[in-house]
Amino acid sequence: NAGVMQNPRHLVRRRGQEARLRCSPMKGHSHVYWYRQLPEEGLKFMVYLQKENIIDESGMPKERFSAEFPKEGPSILRIQQVVRGDSAAYFCASSPETGHSYEQYFGPGTRLTVT
Amino acid sequence: LAKTTQPISMDSYEGQEVNITCSHNNIATNDYITWYQQFPSQGPRFIIQGYKTKVTNEVASLFIPADRKSSTLSLPRVSLSDTAVYYCLVGDVSNDYKLSFGAGTTVTVRA
């Protein structure tokens, strides 16, 4: 059973470009969460999605950031017009339909570098 | 969410037992205690979760006293590969989903 997959693992963008981060949850998992980890800091919650629905985006910046989890395909975190402060590791996690929501399975992360 | 306090770092040697204590004085009745492990350049990994007394699995043990205001993660006979950051999280596992990771405890195991 493959774990949570994220790609790309490393992404370099110039200021002003768009970054697209993809996440495929574990098989059978319908809940997806995105977290951001800035250098020397702990992970911070960004957004929680279920298939075709955004449940909670309270941790996501209001501008330039968006997320989706379509009926078919991976979840996408999109960052438009990136700035240097967006440089961070972005982690995706998933959890099953049932079970404790605190037991989330994390992917390897995408490290975004904005130059 | 209950605030947690844990040591910034701990050093150990291979074969020793490592105990990391987490303080959570404001833990609520419905809150559980959950520990995650994170290796460099990887995502966090769920280790263990408990509500009270003692929980043990193949990786670690979790000791929770009766007042639940603290908990101790015990890693038996650590090896070099146990070098990682360990996070203590406290929250209502039935309703909360926003995992809140602080700085964690960096455990360094030396040969």
Chai-1 contact restraints between the chains, C-beta under 6 A:
chainA,res_idxA,chainB,res_idxB,connection_type,confidence,min_distance_angstrom,max_distance_angstrom,comment,restraint_id
A,G42,B,F101,contact,1.0,0.0,6.0,A-B,restraint_1
A,G42,B,G102,contact,1.0,0.0,6.0,A-B,restraint_2
A,G42,B,A103,contact,1.0,0.0,6.0,A-B,restraint_3
A,L43,B,F101,contact,1.0,0.0,6.0,A-B,restraint_4
A,F45,B,K98,contact,1.0,0.0,6.0,A-B,restraint_5
A,Y48,B,Y97,contact,1.0,0.0,6.0,A-B,restraint_6
A,F91,B,G43,contact,1.0,0.0,6.0,A-B,restraint_7
A,H100,B,V93,contact,1.0,0.0,6.0,A-B,restraint_8
A,S101,B,Y97,contact,1.0,0.0,6.0,A-B,restraint_9
A,Y102,B,T34,contact,1.0,0.0,6.0,A-B,restraint_10
A,Y102,B,V93,contact,1.0,0.0,6.0,A-B,restraint_11
A,E103,B,F46,contact,1.0,0.0,6.0,A-B,restraint_12
A,F106,B,G43,contact,1.0,0.0,6.0,A-B,restraint_13
A,F106,B,P44,contact,1.0,0.0,6.0,A-B,restraint_14
A,G107,B,G43,contact,1.0,0.0,6.0,A-B,restraint_15
A,P108,B,Q42,contact,1.0,0.0,6.0,A-B,restraint_16
A,P108,B,G43,contact,1.0,0.0,6.0,A-B,restraint_17
A,G109,B,G43,contact,1.0,0.0,6.0,A-B,restraint_18
